[in-house]
Amino acid sequence: MCMECLRQIGQSKIQLGKKADHFIFSVESSGCIPPQDIVKRAFDILPERCEMYLNQLNQEEEEEEEGKKSELMEEEEEEEI
């Protein structure tokens, strides 16, 4: 709901709030594919994309940890010299 709607109807008549487990989004289509089909396809693709994203995050974390370990080893070697 937009602010203009609130102004026209009146804020005292409408109560807006947030729910942690609800999402509101809009889907636009050029007309070739019905919006409900777009949403169904998106939900089919979403788990794959989430898995890909999580794998990438894990890989970056592992690389970061390896980098920190290498730096510590280099510092220890310098201290020994």
Summary of the structure (lengths in Angstrom):
residues: 81
radius of gyration: 25.1
end to end distance: 67.6
largest distance: 77.1
contacts: 125
relative contact order: 0.05
helix: 65%
strand: 0%
